[in-house]
Amino acid sequence: MANVKIEEKLIAVPSKCRPGTVKEKKWIVVHETGNYDNGAGADNHATYLANLAKRNDTYLSWHYTVDDKKIIRHVPDNEVTWNAGDGTTEGGGNYAGISIEICVNPDSNYSVALENAASLVADLMREHNLPLSSVKQHHDFSTNGKNCPKELRDRGLWNDFVAAVGRYYAKVETEGETVN
């Protein structure tokens, strides 16, 4: 199970942010918020996303925000979100991905946020019967080559992150835990 409890703060449906369209999931798409302001943790991003949905003028959303203290779910896993920069491509990151934003704010512990995200990804792999190869970067889908997740990429930590996901997945397997 994830290192921290998952809070539900679902955004409004229907809206441009959350159309409510259900699609089969093949990927877990990892992002970072790119928001380096103090206080820009999971709660701040949940408020931002809820306000976007209320305004209903932007196609932008994701499933989870993760920081060093919590994980917040904004959209059910089986629904489409607008996160990957690949439009309405069948089988792409938006349609077939479960999207996760990792917070990078300086008043948060980035290493702990990464561990929380790795644990969440392992849980999602189990819940949706996805292999480790399904864990992708936003960069893998972006049509303009966006450098995201920036810190993981720039610091050369992507392989370490995927290895941590694998360890969490294996740990749950050996302990016989199940994901609800």
KABEL-V611416 format. One record per residue. N is the residue number from 1. PSI is psi in degrees with one decimal (* if undefined). OMEGA is omega in degrees with one decimal (999 if undefined). D_FIRST is the distance of its C-alpha to the first C-alpha in Angstrom with 1 decimal. Layout:
# KABEL-V611416
((N PSI OMEGA D_FIRST) (N PSI OMEGA D_FIRST))
This chain:
# KABEL-V611416
((1 154.3 -179.8 0.0) (2 150.3 -179.7 3.8) (3 -29.7 179.9 6.4) (4 158.6 -179.9 8.2) (5 141.5 177.3 8.7) (6 123.8 175.9 9.9) (7 142.0 176.5 13.6) (8 119.5 171.4 15.8) (9 72.4 -174.9 19.1) (10 136.3 178.5 20.5) (11 162.4 -175.0 23.8) (12 144.8 174.6 26.9) (13 141.0 -6.4 27.8) (14 148.9 172.3 30.1) (15 172.1 177.0 30.8) (16 -31.2 178.5 31.4) (17 -33.5 -176.2 27.9) (18 88.7 -178.4 26.3) (19 -17.2 -179.3 28.6) (20 6.9 179.9 26.3) (21 128.9 -179.0 27.0) (22 132.3 178.1 24.6) (23 150.9 175.4 24.2) (24 141.9 -177.2 22.4) (25 134.9 178.9 19.8) (26 -13.8 -172.4 20.3) (27 156.8 165.1 19.1) (28 115.0 -172.3 16.5) (29 116.7 -175.4 19.0) (30 130.3 178.5 18.3) (31 169.5 164.8 20.7) (32 148.7 -173.5 21.6) (33 -30.5 -175.4 23.3) (34 9.5 -178.7 26.5) (35 105.7 -175.2 27.1) (36 19.0 177.5 28.2) (37 144.0 171.9 29.5) (38 139.9 178.6 28.5) (39 -1.7 -176.0 26.3) (40 56.5 177.9 24.9) (41 -163.6 -175.7 21.2) (42 -42.6 180.0 18.8) (43 -43.9 179.1 20.9) (44 -42.8 -179.4 24.1) (45 -30.4 175.1 22.9) (46 -41.6 177.4 21.8) (47 -45.0 178.5 25.3) (48 -48.2 -178.2 26.8) (49 -40.1 177.0 25.2) (50 -41.0 178.5 26.2) (51 -38.8 175.9 29.7) (52 -44.4 -179.7 30.0) (53 -38.8 178.7 29.2) (54 -41.0 178.9 31.8) (55 -33.8 176.0 34.4) (56 41.0 -179.9 33.7) (57 5.9 -176.1 35.6) (58 137.4 173.7 33.0) (59 90.7 178.8 30.9) (60 128.3 177.4 27.8) (61 167.7 176.6 24.1) (62 165.7 -174.9 20.6) (63 -44.5 -173.3 17.3) (64 145.8 166.5 15.1) (65 135.2 -175.4 16.3) (66 130.7 170.3 14.4) (67 -162.5 -176.5 16.1) (68 -8.7 -177.2 15.7) (69 -24.2 -174.5 15.0) (70 166.4 173.0 13.2) (71 130.7 178.5 12.0) (72 129.7 174.5 14.5) (73 129.1 -178.0 14.8) (74 -27.2 -175.6 18.5) (75 138.3 175.9 19.1) (76 146.6 -174.4 17.5) (77 -34.4 -173.1 16.1) (78 -2.1 -179.0 19.1) (79 155.3 176.0 21.7) (80 139.0 169.2 23.8) (81 160.4 -177.9 23.6) (82 88.1 -171.1 26.3) (83 -25.5 -165.5 24.7) (84 -10.7 179.4 25.8) (85 23.5 179.6 29.6) (86 22.2 173.7 30.4) (87 -134.1 -176.0 31.7) (88 32.8 179.3 31.6) (89 118.6 175.8 31.3) (90 131.4 -179.9 30.0) (91 2.5 -179.6 27.1) (92 -173.7 -177.2 26.9) (93 -38.8 179.4 24.2) (94 -49.4 -174.7 25.1) (95 -39.5 -171.8 25.4) (96 11.7 -178.0 22.8) (97 148.9 167.0 20.2) (98 117.8 -169.4 17.0) (99 135.9 -178.1 18.0) (100 128.1 174.2 16.2) (101 124.1 176.7 18.4) (102 128.4 -179.1 17.7) (103 142.8 -178.8 20.0) (104 13.2 -178.0 22.7) (105 142.9 -173.3 24.6) (106 -19.6 178.7 26.4) (107 12.6 176.6 25.5) (108 159.6 177.1 21.8) (109 101.2 -175.7 20.3) (110 -41.2 -179.6 19.8) (111 -40.1 178.1 18.3) (112 -39.4 176.7 15.4) (113 -40.5 177.3 15.1) (114 -41.6 178.0 15.0) (115 -42.5 177.7 12.2) (116 -42.3 179.7 10.1) (117 -42.1 179.3 11.4) (118 -40.9 178.1 10.7) (119 -43.4 177.6 7.0) (120 -46.5 -179.6 7.4) (121 -43.3 178.1 10.0) (122 -42.4 177.5 8.3) (123 -42.7 -179.7 6.0) (124 -37.4 176.1 9.5) (125 -46.9 -179.7 11.4) (126 -48.7 -176.1 10.0) (127 -34.6 -176.1 10.5) (128 10.1 177.8 13.9) (129 52.1 -178.6 14.9) (130 143.6 178.1 15.8) (131 167.2 178.0 16.9) (132 -31.0 179.1 16.5) (133 -10.1 178.1 19.9) (134 -9.1 -179.3 18.8) (135 116.1 -173.4 17.5) (136 161.2 173.5 20.6) (137 151.7 171.6 22.2) (138 -41.4 179.9 24.0) (139 -32.8 -177.4 27.1) (140 -22.5 -177.3 26.8) (141 -24.7 -173.8 27.6) (142 127.0 -179.7 29.8) (143 -15.6 178.3 33.4) (144 13.0 175.7 34.7) (145 32.8 -177.8 32.7) (146 135.0 179.8 30.7) (147 79.6 -177.4 29.4) (148 132.4 5.5 25.8) (149 113.3 -170.1 23.3) (150 -52.7 -177.5 26.3) (151 -44.9 178.4 25.0) (152 -40.6 -179.6 22.9) (153 -50.7 -175.5 26.0) (154 -34.2 -179.7 28.7) (155 -0.1 -179.4 27.2) (156 32.3 -174.7 26.5) (157 0.3 -175.0 22.8) (158 -49.4 -178.7 21.6) (159 -36.1 176.4 21.6) (160 -40.4 179.1 19.8) (161 -47.5 179.8 17.0) (162 -38.3 176.8 16.8) (163 -39.6 177.3 16.9) (164 -41.2 175.4 13.9) (165 -46.6 179.8 11.9) (166 -39.6 178.2 13.4) (167 -43.9 178.4 12.5) (168 -40.8 179.3 8.7) (169 -46.6 179.5 9.4) (170 -37.8 179.6 11.8) (171 -44.0 178.8 9.9) (172 -40.4 178.5 7.5) (173 -46.4 -175.7 10.9) (174 -27.6 179.8 12.8) (175 -8.1 178.3 10.9) (176 18.4 178.1 11.1) (177 156.5 174.6 7.7) (178 152.7 178.7 7.7) (179 132.1 178.1 6.3) (180 * 999 8.8))
